[in-house]
Amino acid sequence: MTDINKKNASTIISASWIFTSNSEGQLLSDYSIVIENNKIIDLVHQSKVFDEYDADEIYQLTDHILIPGLINTHTHAAMSLFKGFADDLPLQDWLNNYIWPAEKTFVNSSFVKDGSILALSEMIKAGVTTFNDMYFYPDATAEASIELGIRSNIGLVVLDFPTNYAADPEDYLLKGFEFRDKWRNEDLITTSIAPHAPYSVSDEAFGLINTYSEELGINIHIHLHETQWEIDDSVKRYGITPVQRLNNLGIISPSLIAAHCVHLNDQDMAILAKNKVSIVHNPSSNMKLGSGIADVAKMLKQNLNVSLGTDSSASNNRLDIMEEIRLAALLLKGKTKSPELLSATQAIKMATINGAKALGLDSIIGSIEKDKIADLVAIDLNTIENQPIYNPLSTLVYSSSKSDVSYVWINGKIKLKEKKLVNLDEEKIIHMAKIWQKKLKKM
């Protein structure tokens, strides 16, 4: 018999620890999250939650830590089908002689749909609930996102040169805005304008991009200062660095999401800080391509919002934000010789609330708080690798891995349960990837 004094809820999730990632960085012990439909309606101590609420679904996750859904703030999801295709090469060689020719041969909407399904499945299993993408055929990425039920910010790609997808900047933008209009009422999908990089987009195209960004109030997502070659090329062609050039063109603003930012001089850093740009740190990709290590310590001193990204599987081989959290913390300590820099709390925030701020979604996701959407991850710390536990946040950052992710909820719906994808055939996805591998291998 239902107690009329109790309130109804869809789901109650109880865990040994809950890291809220709120402004105070609260870590709660033995608390429960109460969800109604897709929203968090309460945080209650486990000793009281069932006195106050009835729920359709109940999860008692002892020895787990619940955190906000992880946010992968820089991806090219469909490029998962190029994973391992051209390893151990510098960026320009990798792009010009391998990736771009392969894209010309193979990339179409079917490639993007299948590659996105592969990528998004991997991301969900690793605790990612939101990704910020930049690639061709955005409809195919959106279809995969909706099928898997993952939150996405999908970039409207712009390049100066033709691809299978579009002919010129105007064509890219036209197709991009058609996509935006088609999907604008879908709760799980938002958009940004995504010029590839300063070296692949002209001043004229940036002028169009800036106008549309301001008129529509949407973000710009770009690769910026990824390699020393990029800076040297810009100085040779324009007499100034890419940051300085984009600043002159009006692109540098709080709406800019700048991926990489590995090579910044003091003037560049000051420009980004003054304009409150969000930076996406991609430690694995930057190291694998030999691009360098971003000076995150200086970014944080300038109060820049720094989030984390994996980049594509073609330049990282893993869509694993938990690994990026650990690397971000370790690299900063090693680079500065200061072990106290980038605490476990700060590192986790980079992958949660900082990513949400970059995407302009921090009012609805990125932290565990009342009235926010229930994008949540439960991580099992009851393993040999994670014992003993003195500080669960330190254990999460330095000991745990994506294999410890047990449960994932996106928009209040369970997407990973007991480490298994819900309503997805993993064997079918693996088979699909192997079919594409055979095609690419013949190139």
C-alpha positions in Angstrom: 0.0 0.0 0.0 1.3 3.4 -1.0 2.0 5.9 1.8 0.0 9.0 0.8 2.5 11.1 2.7 5.3 10.1 0.4 6.2 11.8 -2.8 6.5 9.9 -6.0 9.7 9.7 -8.1 10.9 7.8 -11.2 14.2 6.7 -9.8 16.2 6.7 -6.5 20.0 6.1 -6.8 21.8 5.5 -3.5 25.6 5.4 -3.4 28.5 5.3 -0.9 29.7 8.7 -2.2 28.2 11.4 -4.4 30.6 14.1 -5.9 28.3 17.0 -6.9 30.9 19.1 -8.8 29.0 22.1 -7.6 30.6 25.4 -6.8 31.6 24.1 -3.3 32.9 20.8 -4.7 30.8 18.9 -2.2 31.4 15.2 -1.6 28.4 13.5 0.1 28.6 10.2 1.9 25.7 7.8 2.0 23.3 10.0 0.1 20.6 9.3 -2.5 19.7 11.1 -5.7 15.9 11.3 -6.3 14.9 11.7 -10.0 11.5 12.5 -11.5 11.4 11.9 -15.2 14.6 13.5 -16.4 15.4 15.9 -13.5 17.0 15.7 -10.1 14.4 16.7 -7.6 16.2 16.0 -4.4 19.4 14.9 -2.6 18.5 13.0 0.6 20.5 11.0 3.1 20.0 7.3 2.6 18.6 6.9 6.1 15.7 9.2 5.2 15.0 8.8 1.5 12.5 6.0 1.7 10.6 7.8 4.4 10.0 10.7 2.0 9.8 9.0 -1.5 8.4 6.1 -3.4 10.1 5.3 -6.7 9.6 3.0 -9.7 13.3 2.1 -9.9 15.7 1.8 -7.0 19.5 1.4 -7.2 21.6 0.6 -4.1 25.2 1.1 -5.3 27.4 0.3 -2.3 31.1 1.1 -2.8 30.2 3.2 -5.8 30.8 6.9 -6.4 28.2 8.9 -8.3 29.4 11.8 -10.4 27.9 14.1 -13.0 28.0 12.7 -16.5 31.4 13.2 -18.1 31.6 15.7 -20.9 33.9 15.1 -23.9 34.4 18.7 -25.1 36.3 18.0 -28.3 35.5 15.0 -30.6 35.3 13.9 -34.2 33.1 10.9 -33.4 32.8 9.2 -36.8 36.6 9.1 -37.1 36.5 6.1 -34.8 36.5 4.1 -38.0 40.0 5.5 -38.6 41.3 4.2 -35.3 44.8 2.9 -35.8 44.7 3.7 -39.5 47.7 6.1 -39.5 49.5 6.0 -36.2 52.9 7.5 -35.2 52.8 10.4 -37.6 53.1 14.2 -37.1 49.8 16.2 -37.6 50.3 17.7 -41.0 51.7 14.4 -42.5 48.8 12.5 -40.8 46.2 14.9 -42.2 47.5 15.6 -45.7 48.8 12.2 -46.7 46.5 9.8 -44.8 43.3 11.2 -43.2 42.1 13.6 -45.8 42.7 11.2 -48.7 40.9 8.5 -46.8 38.0 10.8 -46.1 37.7 11.7 -49.8 37.5 8.0 -50.6 35.2 6.7 -47.9 33.3 9.5 -45.9 29.6 9.7 -46.6 26.5 9.6 -44.4 26.7 5.8 -43.9 30.4 6.1 -42.8 29.5 8.9 -40.4 26.4 7.0 -39.0 28.3 3.8 -38.4 31.4 5.5 -37.1 29.3 7.6 -34.7 27.5 4.6 -33.3 30.9 2.9 -32.7 32.2 6.1 -31.0 29.1 6.8 -28.9 28.9 3.2 -27.7 32.5 3.5 -26.5 31.9 6.9 -24.9 28.8 5.7 -22.9 30.7 2.7 -21.6 33.4 5.1 -20.4 30.9 7.4 -18.6 30.5 10.1 -21.2 27.0 11.6 -21.4 27.7 14.6 -23.6 30.1 15.2 -26.5 31.0 18.2 -28.5 31.6 17.1 -32.1 33.1 18.5 -35.3 32.6 16.4 -38.5 30.9 16.1 -41.8 27.3 14.9 -42.4 25.9 16.1 -39.1 22.5 14.5 -39.7 24.1 11.1 -39.5 25.8 12.0 -36.2 22.5 13.4 -34.8 20.7 10.2 -35.8 23.3 8.1 -34.0 23.0 10.4 -30.9 19.2 10.0 -30.7 19.3 6.2 -31.3 21.8 5.8 -28.4 20.2 8.6 -26.3 23.4 10.6 -25.7 23.6 14.4 -25.4 25.5 16.1 -28.2 26.6 19.5 -29.4 27.2 19.0 -33.1 29.4 21.4 -35.0 28.5 22.9 -38.4 31.8 22.3 -40.1 33.4 25.0 -42.3 36.4 24.6 -44.5 37.8 26.6 -47.5 38.3 23.6 -49.7 35.7 21.1 -51.1 35.0 17.7 -49.5 32.5 15.0 -50.2 30.1 16.9 -47.9 30.3 20.5 -49.3 31.9 22.6 -51.9 32.9 25.9 -50.3 32.3 27.9 -47.0 28.9 29.2 -48.2 27.8 25.6 -49.0 29.1 24.3 -45.6 27.2 27.0 -43.8 24.0 26.5 -45.8 24.0 22.8 -45.1 24.9 23.4 -41.5 22.0 25.8 -40.9 19.6 23.4 -42.7 20.7 20.8 -40.2 20.3 23.2 -37.3 16.8 24.1 -38.3 15.8 20.4 -38.7 17.1 19.4 -35.2 16.6 22.6 -33.2 13.7 21.2 -31.1 15.4 18.0 -30.1 16.3 18.2 -26.4 19.5 16.1 -26.7 21.0 18.1 -29.5 22.5 21.6 -29.6 24.8 23.1 -32.3 27.9 25.3 -32.8 29.6 26.6 -35.8 32.8 24.6 -36.3 35.5 26.2 -38.6 38.2 23.5 -38.8 41.3 25.7 -38.0 42.8 29.0 -38.8 45.0 27.5 -41.5 42.0 25.9 -43.4 39.5 28.8 -43.2 39.9 32.2 -44.9 39.3 35.7 -43.4 36.2 36.0 -45.6 34.8 32.8 -44.2 35.6 33.8 -40.7 33.7 37.1 -41.3 30.5 35.1 -42.2 31.0 32.8 -39.2 31.3 35.7 -36.8 28.2 37.3 -38.2 26.1 34.2 -37.9 27.5 33.4 -34.4 26.5 36.8 -33.1 23.1 36.9 -34.8 22.1 33.4 -33.7 23.9 33.4 -30.3 25.7 30.1 -30.9 29.2 29.0 -30.0 32.2 28.6 -32.3 34.3 25.4 -31.9 37.7 25.4 -33.5 41.2 23.8 -33.4 43.6 26.6 -32.3 47.3 26.7 -31.7 47.6 22.9 -31.8 51.1 22.8 -33.3 54.1 25.0 -33.7 53.8 24.6 -37.5 50.3 26.3 -37.3 51.8 29.4 -35.5 54.8 29.6 -37.9 52.6 29.3 -40.9 50.3 32.0 -39.7 53.2 34.4 -38.9 54.6 33.7 -42.4 51.2 34.3 -44.1 49.7 37.0 -42.0 52.5 38.4 -39.9 50.7 37.5 -36.6 49.7 34.4 -34.6 46.4 32.7 -35.2 45.0 34.0 -32.0 45.9 37.5 -32.9 44.5 37.1 -36.4 41.2 35.7 -35.1 41.0 38.4 -32.5 41.3 41.0 -35.3 38.4 39.2 -37.1 36.2 39.3 -34.0 36.2 35.5 -33.5 37.9 35.6 -30.0 35.0 36.0 -27.6 33.3 34.2 -24.7 31.4 32.1 -27.3 34.6 30.5 -28.6 35.6 26.9 -27.7 39.2 26.6 -28.6 40.6 23.0 -28.8 44.2 22.3 -27.9 45.9 25.7 -27.4 49.3 24.0 -26.9 51.5 26.8 -28.0 50.5 30.2 -26.6 52.8 33.2 -25.9 52.0 35.7 -23.2 50.1 38.0 -25.6 48.0 35.1 -27.0 47.2 33.9 -23.5 46.2 37.5 -22.4 43.9 37.8 -25.4 42.1 34.5 -24.6 41.8 35.4 -20.9 40.5 38.9 -21.6 37.8 37.5 -23.9 36.9 34.6 -21.5 37.5 31.9 -24.1 36.9 28.3 -23.1 39.8 26.0 -23.8 39.7 22.3 -24.4 42.8 20.4 -23.1 43.4 17.2 -25.1 46.4 15.6 -23.4 46.4 12.2 -25.1 46.0 13.5 -28.6 48.5 16.2 -28.2 51.1 13.7 -26.9 50.4 11.0 -29.5 50.7 13.5 -32.4 53.8 15.0 -30.8 52.1 18.4 -30.7 53.3 19.2 -27.2 51.8 19.8 -23.8 49.5 22.7 -23.1 50.5 25.1 -20.3 47.3 24.5 -18.2 48.9 26.0 -15.1 49.1 29.4 -16.8 45.6 29.0 -18.1 44.2 28.4 -14.7 46.2 31.4 -13.3 44.4 33.5 -15.9 41.0 32.1 -14.7 40.4 30.5 -18.1 37.7 27.8 -18.2 39.5 24.6 -19.1 37.7 21.4 -20.0 38.8 18.1 -21.4 38.5 16.3 -24.8 39.8 13.2 -26.3 40.0 14.4 -29.9 39.2 11.6 -32.4 40.0 7.9 -32.1 42.3 8.5 -35.1 44.6 10.7 -33.1 44.0 9.2 -29.6 42.7 5.6 -30.1 40.6 6.0 -26.9 37.5 8.0 -26.2 38.2 7.8 -22.5 37.7 11.0 -20.5 38.7 9.2 -17.3 42.1 8.7 -18.8 42.2 12.4 -19.8 41.4 13.4 -16.2 44.3 11.4 -14.9 46.7 12.6 -17.6 45.7 16.2 -17.1 46.5 16.0 -13.4 49.8 14.2 -13.8 51.1 16.3 -16.7 50.5 19.5 -14.9 52.3 18.2 -11.8 55.2 17.0 -13.9 55.4 20.1 -16.1 55.4 22.5 -13.1 57.2 20.2 -10.6 54.4 21.2 -8.3 52.5 18.1 -7.0 49.8 20.2 -5.3 48.6 21.7 -8.6 45.4 20.4 -10.1 43.8 18.6 -7.3 41.6 15.6 -7.9 38.5 17.9 -7.4 39.8 20.3 -10.0 40.5 17.5 -12.5 37.0 16.0 -12.2 35.5 19.5 -12.6 37.3 19.9 -15.9 35.4 16.9 -17.2 32.1 17.9 -15.8 31.0 21.4 -14.9 33.8 23.1 -16.9 32.7 21.2 -20.1 29.1 22.2 -19.4 30.2 25.9 -19.1 32.1 25.7 -22.4 29.0 24.5 -24.1 26.7 26.9 -22.4 24.8 24.1 -20.8 25.9 24.6 -17.1 22.4 25.6 -16.1 21.1 22.1 -16.9 24.1 19.7 -16.7 27.6 19.4 -15.3 26.8 19.1 -11.6 24.5 17.1 -9.3 22.1 19.7 -8.0 18.3 20.0 -7.6 16.5 20.9 -10.8 19.4 19.9 -13.1 19.0 17.1 -15.6 19.9 13.6 -14.4 23.1 12.9 -16.5 24.9 10.6 -14.1 27.7 8.1 -13.9 28.2 5.4 -11.2 31.8 4.1 -10.8 32.5 0.9 -8.8 35.4 1.4 -6.4 35.1 -2.0 -4.9 38.0 -3.5 -6.9 41.5 -4.6 -6.2 42.9 -1.7 -8.2 41.0 0.8 -6.2 41.7 -0.5 -2.7 42.2 0.8 -0.1 40.2 4.0 -0.3 41.2 7.0 1.9 39.9 9.7 -0.4 37.3 8.6 -3.0 38.1 11.5 -5.3 41.8 10.7 -5.3 40.9 7.1 -5.9 38.7 8.1 -8.8 41.4 10.2 -10.5 44.5 8.2 -9.9 43.4 4.6 -9.5 40.1 3.9 -11.3 39.5 3.5 -15.0 36.7 3.3 -17.5 36.4 -0.4 -16.8 35.0 0.6 -13.4 32.1 2.5 -14.9 29.0 0.4 -13.9 26.0 2.6 -14.6 25.2 5.6 -16.8 22.0 7.6 -16.9 21.4 10.3 -19.6 18.4 12.5 -19.4 17.2 10.4 -16.5 17.2 7.2 -18.6 19.6 4.3 -18.0 22.0 3.7 -20.8 24.6 1.4 -19.1 23.6 -1.2 -16.5 26.1 -3.4 -14.8 28.7 -2.4 -17.4 26.4 -3.5 -20.3 25.0 -1.1 -22.9 21.2 -1.1 -22.6 19.2 -2.0 -25.8 22.3 -2.2 -28.0 23.9 -5.2 -29.6 27.6 -4.9 -28.9 28.5 -7.8 -31.2 26.6 -6.2 -34.1 28.6 -2.9 -33.6 31.9 -4.8 -33.5 30.9 -6.7 -36.7 30.1 -3.4 -38.4 33.5 -1.9 -37.5 35.2 -4.9 -39.0 33.4 -4.5 -42.3 34.7 -0.9 -42.5 38.2 -2.0 -41.5 38.3 -4.4 -44.4 37.3 -1.6 -46.8 39.9 0.9 -45.5 42.6 -1.7 -45.5 42.4 -2.0 -49.3 43.2 1.7 -49.7 
